[in-house]
Amino acid sequence: MAYLRVEVENNIYKDFDLEQGRTSIGRNTKNGIVIDSPSVSNNHAHLNFEQGFFLTDLRSSNGTFINGKKILHTKLKDKDIINFADIPATFYE
């Protein structure tokens, strides 16, 4: 099973199980994965399962980065390091 490990405070992490379909990510409490940080947009990105997990930035103010490179849409690989603005996360498959 795939999951996303998000750093919610300094060296404190929360794991989010990822299921097939779509998972929304952002500051808004209606998202499947809520990241409570002013640097993260209300609706920052989403993960979509289409024969693998794809991450799409939703025109966020501060960007989404995979392994240090800004992305708009990309397929994730095991242990990819993701930054939602300045909030780090790791994808595990």
Secondary structure, DSSP 8 states (H G I E B T S, - for coil): --EEEEEEETTEEEEEE--SSEEEEESSTTSSEE---TTS-TT-EEEEESSSEEEEE-S-SS-EEETTEEESEEE--TT-EEEETTEEEEEE-
